[in-house]
Amino acid sequence: MRLFLLTVCCLLGCSGITTKLCGAPGQPCCAESTCDANASCGVNDLCEACGAESQKCCAQDTCSGTFSCVSGACVTALSCTVTCTLGTARCLNNGIETCTAVGVCPAWRTTIAACPSGALCTVTGSAADCVETCPGACMPDALLCTTDGLRRCVASGACPTLASETDNTDVPACISGGAITAELSWESPTPLGADLVDIAGELSASYWVLDELGNIVRYALGPWEFEVRPTVGKKMKHLASCGQGSIVFAAGEAGTVLRRSGGVWTEENVGSNVVLTDITCDSTRAYASSADGRLFVRNGSTWAGYPTGTSQPFNTLTTLFSAQKIYLGGQSGLIIACDVNALPPTCTTEASGTLSDINSLWGDPFTNTVYAGGDEGTLLARGATWLPLAVTGLTRTDRIVSVTGLYDSSLNQTTLVAVTEGGKSIIRRSAAVQDVVQLPEGGFTCAWAPNEDTLLYASRHGGLWFRPGLLSNIPFSARGGRKPISADLYAVVSVGQGRLFAVGEGGARYRRQNNTWSIDALGVATTATLRALAARSAGEIYAVGTEGTVLVRRFGTWVAEAEGLTTEALVAVVLDSERVWALGATRLLEKNLTSGVWRAIPLPPATPYPTSLALRKDVNGKATELVVAGEDCTVLSFSLTDDSFTPGPACGTRFAFNAAAFASSGDLILGAETGTIHRRTGATYTLEALPGMSLDAFYALVPDGSSMFAMGQGGRLLRRVGTSWMDVAPSVTKSELAAGVADEEGLFVVGTRGLVLRRQ
């Protein structure tokens, strides 16, 4: 009977009989490289004994009995005197200790010997942080130069506060940013950052500046205010004032003139759409030069245009009202004098003696002398004829961009003031050069000298350089264009209550506290350009950049992390409650916040260059979706469980997505290099409708509750409410807006040239 059953089993394939020849030590490894207990699959696919003393560790680094796995081998278990969970932290003597592996046993290692002054070590769960007892505190009675002007630190209750402090209006210690609108203002540079092209006014306590975008900004005993915002196609190009500043004119595109009287600006037109290149005025009339060689005269309240004998464009004009003459200057030494005692005027071309372009004219009515400044170091004076003025230190490489001056009746002397584009200040009195000084920067555009006690030069990027006295020999000080931040900025992050960190070109790192920006580079030095920021808390901030740089700011000190994982540029960083992710050209770096370990995750082969990360979180701050966006319409969803990447739906174009962010609705918003914004809802892309037409690329998207901001090239700044986009700040700056962050104090936008805008 037994033989019969065996025969039947064999005929059926003997499936019930085990004839195992794998899995034991010395036998081949079984399917999927498995072995019996106390054995592991080794070289040549043979099972090797494991787990016993001096043998290799088994799977998951396990050993039998009381042995422990140390460096891959099972050894007699060690008795650790310290038991703590790796990665946890605790407070000790107001410092921080972290549980770290030291050999086989864990040990408490000092991370921060003592929290900075004004901070208290605080444990939250398994983490310890230095928490400021008075966030943004200051030293009582200290004076602080803030973005809102001069402030004094005042002891008030448990924490000190900042109070307004009267500043010197002639030589202010702090220049507050210009208020662009009721919500938007400059924080850096101050008072504004656009190139300045002209100044007008008669009083040092009240004057107007014009920027290249056509904004007219007024200074009046401290506050700076944008009085006129440009109208498309009617941008102003020059200013003039008369009547002790009670009347101000501006002239520009499409024959447009703006006139300020009684504090109100009204628009006029000269009767032509020609571009008006300059404007001047006296007590009864205003005069404007044009790009087609005409002179326009405002007589009473009516403008009329008159030929001057040329069709060449004029660069400048001035009035010699005592002689009722107008002088106009242009290219190749062109100077025309027009007698306006009667209208139409009688105009005559004069021999200037130069072929250099004439950039600026100023007439001294008390001596009936006209001065001209131009290219190739040209400085001329006209008495009976035009003659060159010799100035030591002035060369043919110097371009004089502005000439002005004043007559002092008490001294019976005329003072001539001129400035070159490169920053040479020239002061000439009584036919003698008194002062030639190199200013601290270049890019100058105009000079203003309303009285003996005030000399002001304007430059590009909002620069204003002031001297209290024409011939005081006091060094020029910055009254505008002050740059607490000098580097190009590419990222900004908030840790709450207007406390910000910004990074940028060449390793630049800055901190905003008490409304004051200051350099923040304590710790590791780097010249890598930092491109992105993410903050876990005020005590833990991540910055990434070129050369695979990962910096972490812990309690005031920057340290390097993830060294050796990559040398490629990192362009984005995001984090949730458990992990940090940094994006490179071919890989995603990930840090486990519990273990502190970094690892590299390869992107799919042939992934077009990635540019940004978008992270969606749940109410507990844990990631629910991570998206990589980049060139060629790349959108990849990263699985948070198995490290896989899933391509998004095809979008049908080949442009690059430079920015990505999740809206509060859960839709993915993408900003493109083509100046367009796209919305991904489910598997569908929709092109969002934007105000105006622009090809300026978007570089950042910033969620702010249910709304979102988009920013980018050419100073473009838009806001999305619902599904509609609106222009927030047209014609504020031409600088690149690279990043932004929203916190309790508003939206902060950073960009090139150390730019910071704030929207309250």
Sequence and secondary structure as in RCSB ss.txt:
>XXXX:A:sequence
MRLFLLTVCCLLGCSGITTKLCGAPGQPCCAESTCDANASCGVNDLCEACGAESQKCCAQDTCSGTFSCVSGACV
TALSCTVTCTLGTARCLNNGIETCTAVGVCPAWRTTIAACPSGALCTVTGSAADCVETCPGACMPDALLCTTDGL
RRCVASGACPTLASETDNTDVPACISGGAITAELSWESPTPLGADLVDIAGELSASYWVLDELGNIVRYALGPWE
FEVRPTVGKKMKHLASCGQGSIVFAAGEAGTVLRRSGGVWTEENVGSNVVLTDITCDSTRAYASSADGRLFVRNG
STWAGYPTGTSQPFNTLTTLFSAQKIYLGGQSGLIIACDVNALPPTCTTEASGTLSDINSLWGDPFTNTVYAGGD
EGTLLARGATWLPLAVTGLTRTDRIVSVTGLYDSSLNQTTLVAVTEGGKSIIRRSAAVQDVVQLPEGGFTCAWAP
NEDTLLYASRHGGLWFRPGLLSNIPFSARGGRKPISADLYAVVSVGQGRLFAVGEGGARYRRQNNTWSIDALGVA
TTATLRALAARSAGEIYAVGTEGTVLVRRFGTWVAEAEGLTTEALVAVVLDSERVWALGATRLLEKNLTSGVWRA
IPLPPATPYPTSLALRKDVNGKATELVVAGEDCTVLSFSLTDDSFTPGPACGTRFAFNAAAFASSGDLILGAETG
TIHRRTGATYTLEALPGMSLDAFYALVPDGSSMFAMGQGGRLLRRVGTSWMDVAPSVTKSELAAGVADEEGLFVV
GTRGLVLRRQ
>XXXX:A:secstr
 HHHHHHHHHHTT TT     SSSTTSB BGGGB  TTEEE GGGBEEE SSTTSB BGGGB STTEEEETTEEE
E    S    TT EEEETTEEEEEEEETTEEEEEEEESS  TTEEEEEETTEEEEEESSTT   TT EEEETTEE
EEEE  TTS EEEE    SSS S     B SSSEEEEESBS  S EEEEEEEETTEEEEEETTS EEEEESS EE
EEE   TT  EEEEEEETTTTEEEEEEGGGEEEEEETTEEEEEE SS S EEEEEE SSEEEEEETTSEEEEEET
TEEEEEE S  S EEEEEEETTTTEEEEEEGGG EEEEE SSSS EEEEE  S  S EEEEEEETTTTEEEEEES
TT EEEESSSEEE   TT  TT  EEEEEEEEETTTTEEEEEEEETT EEEEEETTEEEEEEE SS  EEEEEEE
ETTEEEEEEGGG EEEESSTT     EEEE B S  S EEEEEE STT EEEEEGGG EEEEETTEEEE   BS 
  S EEEEEEEETTEEEEEEGGG EEEEETTEEEEESTTS  S   EEEE SSEEEEE SSEEEEEETTT  EEE
EE  TT   EEEEEEEE TTS EEEEEEEETTTEEEEE TTT  EEE    S    EEEEEE TTS EEEEETTS
 EEEEETTEEEE   SS     EEEEEEETTEEEEEEGGG EEEEETTEEEES TTS  S EEEEEEETTEEEEE
EGGGEEEEE 
